[in-house]
Amino acid sequence: MTKLAYLVIRDGLKWTDVFRLVPGQSVTIGRAATNQIVIKDDRCSRNHAEIFMSAGQWTLRDLESRNGTMVGDQQIQGDWTLQPTDVIRVGRSQLVFVHHLTEAFNEPATAVTRPPDDASVIDSPAEGDVDGDADSVLSPYQPTTITHRRGQTKFLEPAEVEGEEDDSGISKRGQAAAKLCRLAFELAKAPDPVTMANIALAGLFESTQTDTGALLLLPRQSRDDPRGADLELIASRTTTNQQYHPVSQFLATTVMREGEAVLARNVMGDSTLGSRDSKGEINATSVICAPVRHDKSMLGLVHLYSTDTRRVPDPQDLEFTLAVADTVAVALTNLHQRQALAENLTQVQDENTQLREQLGVQSEIVGSSEVIRGITEQIARAASSNATVLIRGESGVGKELVARAVHYSSARSKNTFVCLNCAALSEDLLASELFGHERGAFTGATDRKIGKFEAADRGTLMLDEIGEMSPGIQAKFLRVLEGHSFERVGGNKPVKVDVRVIAATNRDLEQDVADGRFRRDLFFRLHVLEIVVPGLRKRLDDIPELAHYFLRKFVSETGRKIDGFTDPAMSQLMTYRWPGNVRELKNVIERAVVLCRGRQIDQGDLLLSKLPTSGSTAEIAAAEARYSPLSLADVEREHILATLQHTDWNKSRAASLLGIERSTLDRKIRRYELTEKG
């Protein structure tokens, strides 16, 4: 079997690239971009050398380069059979030929204790007398070795090639990176610092030669300037029967001040590096302390140590601990940001609710009277919940506009709003419209049809004239409101939907319940939130605003040049009873825009009906029941007084309602000696 082979390109003592050699494929080296290995060096020819397999051996051939190709100190002539650890020199670059990456450098046997390229080793004598152990790997009389790790851990840098591999062919760097990746996912999901600390420590114990440790953090207000601040123990763990002992003051101060990780081995008896327990003993044999840092802020530190002389952390453990500490810093910063957002969520929601109310929610409702402001507030409150809403009001008051405002101001606003008039369909057609039908369910059902409930899934379904729904449909409708699934007409497959229902009616549902025309349980299920929309005659302040709104709308559509209303025309609009409510006002203005011959709409352009309002009959009957003989003067006096009280003694508005001049009203007030107290 052909052995694996590599070309390791190096610069000094650092690897810069690794190229794997594959049997059957030649590799060219040169300055031109067409080469597999490109060397940016003026001493390198455009096509300098070639490496290929010949008779089972890897062979190097110079391609008549200008400066030649060297192997070691010898310039090659013709084909050169490569041997492991041969150093190929092309210009200023070196390429090492190896079968195993561990052959790339002839490291000393003590390489495991050699610090990284950017680390320094300090040797100092051990302090104190410690009983020796003949079986110990480390002698207590050996010097304490301290490795200071500066800068970012190599595990978080762009990957270089690691030469040491296990039986599976995975490098130690790759194994550590995989563990770190898994740990990062777990840390990112931690709901609080304590859970995060325990996850990090468990991962460190699994991957380093330590058995005890803790995560310590600075108070938030001290992280930009940690001087003089006390570290808070977040969580500690141990796999032994001994308790965790805090980090030494010297070690913590050094790490926090310098922002560097420290590995100290053979620290037995050294009180500057290990903490004494209640018996005055130092249980740690080796210590790792790494800063938890984010950008320029110091968040805290990770403190680890081993209590077993046979478990000795090495520089790889230092690198991994530093990588975990930096990952904890990122996860901790993200956690604090999530907590800050959660703390502000309620406040933001309250502010949004207030803004909705102040801005009149998302609706097409026109008007600024006290009545409309009250309805707007009810819409905002209803929109913040998912409860069923019952909208009451006479025909034409704008119940559908209110329902749309509730939907588009709610969390369902991005989904469908579906409206269905229950009074316009027979019982069978209404069932089909609401719940859909299967193909062949009845004559004419040639295809499956999706009902309004399915069409409004995750949205809002408005059922207008709910009081006209037949008892049979009411029962099925109630089950859906209670959260049960339903079946399409002619089908047997259950359908489950998430729909908010808004019902509207102009009927007296309480009377219908008493008369047995409407289900009592359905009434209470619908009557969770109620919004009552008064007739237009009960909110006279909105009439001028609505009239001008419709005028602008129809002038824009027709292109007519109409500026507004004459005073008599507006007075007539204000005194009319509006049995058709806003819908009638809209139609009257549209007709007036078409018929108007001048620049302003006058009384003659307004075509008003003589139909009574929906409550006129009851009002007349009540008036007859209260009748008592009065002179015309007394009737006039009571009527003027009632009008003044209705307008809160706004004389201009009262005069407009009465159809008289303000000066005439003043004379009648003096004649009848009317006062605000009656």
URZIFEN-V977953 format. One record per backbone hydrogen bond with DSSP energy under -0.5 kcal/mol. CO is the residue of the C=O (numbers start at 1). NH is the residue of the N-H. If there is no record, write none. Layout:
# URZIFEN-V977953
co:CO nh:NH
co:CO nh:NH
This chain:
# URZIFEN-V977953
co:5 nh:21
co:6 nh:8
co:6 nh:98
co:7 nh:9
co:7 nh:19
co:8 nh:96
co:9 nh:16
co:9 nh:17
co:10 nh:94
co:11 nh:14
co:14 nh:11
co:17 nh:9
co:19 nh:7
co:21 nh:5
co:22 nh:25
co:27 nh:51
co:28 nh:36
co:28 nh:37
co:29 nh:48
co:29 nh:49
co:30 nh:39
co:32 nh:35
co:36 nh:38
co:37 nh:30
co:37 nh:39
co:38 nh:40
co:39 nh:41
co:41 nh:44
co:45 nh:31
co:45 nh:48
co:46 nh:32
co:48 nh:63
co:49 nh:29
co:50 nh:61
co:51 nh:27
co:52 nh:59
co:54 nh:57
co:57 nh:54
co:58 nh:82
co:59 nh:52
co:60 nh:80
co:61 nh:50
co:62 nh:64
co:69 nh:76
co:70 nh:89
co:71 nh:74
co:74 nh:71
co:78 nh:62
co:80 nh:60
co:80 nh:82
co:83 nh:86
co:86 nh:88
co:86 nh:97
co:87 nh:72
co:88 nh:90
co:88 nh:95
co:89 nh:70
co:90 nh:93
co:93 nh:90
co:94 nh:10
co:95 nh:88
co:95 nh:97
co:96 nh:8
co:96 nh:98
co:97 nh:85
co:97 nh:86
co:98 nh:6
co:100 nh:103
co:101 nh:104
co:105 nh:107
co:108 nh:111
co:110 nh:113
co:110 nh:114
co:111 nh:114
co:112 nh:315
co:116 nh:119
co:118 nh:150
co:120 nh:148
co:122 nh:146
co:124 nh:144
co:133 nh:136
co:139 nh:142
co:144 nh:124
co:144 nh:146
co:145 nh:265
co:146 nh:122
co:146 nh:148
co:147 nh:149
co:147 nh:263
co:148 nh:120
co:148 nh:150
co:149 nh:261
co:153 nh:156
co:154 nh:157
co:163 nh:165
co:164 nh:172
co:166 nh:169
co:170 nh:166
co:171 nh:175
co:172 nh:176
co:173 nh:177
co:174 nh:178
co:175 nh:179
co:176 nh:180
co:177 nh:181
co:178 nh:182
co:179 nh:183
co:180 nh:184
co:181 nh:185
co:182 nh:186
co:183 nh:187
co:184 nh:188
co:185 nh:189
co:187 nh:190
co:192 nh:196
co:193 nh:197
co:194 nh:198
co:195 nh:199
co:196 nh:200
co:197 nh:201
co:198 nh:202
co:199 nh:203
co:200 nh:204
co:201 nh:205
co:202 nh:206
co:203 nh:207
co:204 nh:208
co:208 nh:210
co:211 nh:239
co:212 nh:305
co:213 nh:237
co:214 nh:303
co:215 nh:234
co:215 nh:235
co:216 nh:301
co:217 nh:232
co:219 nh:222
co:220 nh:223
co:223 nh:298
co:226 nh:229
co:231 nh:233
co:232 nh:217
co:232 nh:234
co:235 nh:215
co:237 nh:213
co:248 nh:252
co:249 nh:253
co:250 nh:254
co:251 nh:255
co:252 nh:256
co:253 nh:257
co:254 nh:258
co:255 nh:259
co:261 nh:149
co:262 nh:289
co:263 nh:147
co:264 nh:287
co:265 nh:145
co:267 nh:270
co:269 nh:271
co:270 nh:273
co:270 nh:274
co:272 nh:251
co:275 nh:283
co:277 nh:280
co:281 nh:277
co:281 nh:283
co:285 nh:266
co:285 nh:267
co:286 nh:306
co:287 nh:264
co:288 nh:304
co:289 nh:262
co:290 nh:302
co:291 nh:293
co:292 nh:299
co:292 nh:300
co:294 nh:297
co:297 nh:294
co:297 nh:299
co:299 nh:218
co:300 nh:292
co:301 nh:216
co:302 nh:290
co:302 nh:304
co:303 nh:214
co:304 nh:288
co:305 nh:211
co:305 nh:212
co:306 nh:285
co:306 nh:286
co:308 nh:311
co:310 nh:312
co:311 nh:313
co:314 nh:317
co:314 nh:318
co:315 nh:319
co:316 nh:320
co:317 nh:321
co:318 nh:322
co:319 nh:323
co:320 nh:324
co:321 nh:325
co:322 nh:326
co:323 nh:327
co:324 nh:328
co:325 nh:329
co:326 nh:330
co:327 nh:331
co:328 nh:332
co:329 nh:333
co:330 nh:334
co:331 nh:335
co:332 nh:336
co:333 nh:337
co:334 nh:338
co:335 nh:339
co:336 nh:340
co:337 nh:341
co:338 nh:342
co:339 nh:343
co:340 nh:344
co:341 nh:345
co:342 nh:345
co:342 nh:346
co:344 nh:348
co:345 nh:349
co:346 nh:350
co:347 nh:351
co:348 nh:352
co:349 nh:353
co:350 nh:354
co:351 nh:355
co:352 nh:356
co:353 nh:357
co:354 nh:358
co:355 nh:359
co:356 nh:360
co:356 nh:361
co:361 nh:363
co:369 nh:373
co:370 nh:374
co:371 nh:375
co:372 nh:376
co:373 nh:377
co:374 nh:378
co:375 nh:379
co:376 nh:380
co:377 nh:381
co:378 nh:382
co:379 nh:383
co:380 nh:384
co:382 nh:385
co:383 nh:411
co:388 nh:529
co:389 nh:391
co:389 nh:503
co:390 nh:392
co:390 nh:531
co:391 nh:505
co:392 nh:533
co:394 nh:397
co:396 nh:582
co:396 nh:583
co:398 nh:402
co:399 nh:403
co:400 nh:404
co:401 nh:405
co:402 nh:406
co:403 nh:407
co:404 nh:408
co:405 nh:409
co:407 nh:410
co:410 nh:413
co:412 nh:415
co:416 nh:418
co:416 nh:460
co:418 nh:462
co:420 nh:422
co:420 nh:464
co:421 nh:424
co:422 nh:425
co:426 nh:430
co:427 nh:431
co:428 nh:432
co:429 nh:433
co:430 nh:434
co:431 nh:435
co:432 nh:436
co:433 nh:452
co:434 nh:453
co:436 nh:489
co:437 nh:449
co:438 nh:441
co:442 nh:445
co:444 nh:446
co:445 nh:440
co:449 nh:437
co:451 nh:455
co:452 nh:456
co:454 nh:457
co:456 nh:459
co:459 nh:500
co:460 nh:418
co:460 nh:462
co:461 nh:463
co:461 nh:502
co:462 nh:420
co:462 nh:464
co:463 nh:466
co:463 nh:504
co:464 nh:422
co:465 nh:468
co:466 nh:469
co:470 nh:474
co:471 nh:475
co:472 nh:476
co:473 nh:477
co:474 nh:478
co:475 nh:479
co:476 nh:480
co:477 nh:481
co:478 nh:482
co:479 nh:484
co:480 nh:483
co:486 nh:495
co:488 nh:491
co:489 nh:438
co:492 nh:494
co:493 nh:488
co:495 nh:486
co:497 nh:499
co:498 nh:458
co:499 nh:501
co:500 nh:461
co:501 nh:389
co:502 nh:463
co:503 nh:391
co:504 nh:466
co:505 nh:393
co:507 nh:509
co:508 nh:512
co:509 nh:513
co:510 nh:514
co:511 nh:515
co:512 nh:517
co:512 nh:518
co:513 nh:516
co:519 nh:523
co:520 nh:524
co:521 nh:525
co:522 nh:526
co:523 nh:527
co:526 nh:528
co:526 nh:529
co:529 nh:390
co:531 nh:392
co:531 nh:533
co:532 nh:534
co:535 nh:538
co:536 nh:539
co:539 nh:542
co:540 nh:543
co:540 nh:544
co:541 nh:545
co:542 nh:546
co:543 nh:547
co:544 nh:548
co:545 nh:549
co:546 nh:550
co:547 nh:551
co:548 nh:552
co:549 nh:553
co:550 nh:554
co:551 nh:555
co:552 nh:556
co:553 nh:557
co:554 nh:558
co:555 nh:559
co:560 nh:562
co:564 nh:601
co:566 nh:570
co:567 nh:571
co:568 nh:572
co:569 nh:573
co:570 nh:574
co:571 nh:575
co:572 nh:576
co:578 nh:581
co:580 nh:583
co:580 nh:584
co:581 nh:585
co:582 nh:586
co:583 nh:587
co:584 nh:588
co:585 nh:589
co:586 nh:590
co:587 nh:591
co:588 nh:592
co:589 nh:593
co:590 nh:594
co:591 nh:595
co:592 nh:596
co:599 nh:563
co:599 nh:564
co:601 nh:566
co:602 nh:605
co:603 nh:606
co:605 nh:607
co:606 nh:608
co:613 nh:616
co:615 nh:619
co:616 nh:620
co:617 nh:621
co:618 nh:622
co:619 nh:623
co:620 nh:624
co:621 nh:625
co:622 nh:626
co:624 nh:627
co:631 nh:635
co:632 nh:636
co:633 nh:637
co:634 nh:638
co:635 nh:639
co:636 nh:640
co:637 nh:641
co:638 nh:642
co:639 nh:643
co:640 nh:644
co:641 nh:645
co:642 nh:646
co:643 nh:647
co:644 nh:649
co:645 nh:648
co:647 nh:650
co:649 nh:651
co:650 nh:654
co:651 nh:655
co:652 nh:656
co:653 nh:657
co:654 nh:658
co:655 nh:659
co:655 nh:660
co:661 nh:665
co:662 nh:666
co:663 nh:667
co:664 nh:668
co:665 nh:669
co:666 nh:670
co:667 nh:671
co:668 nh:672
co:669 nh:674
co:675 nh:678
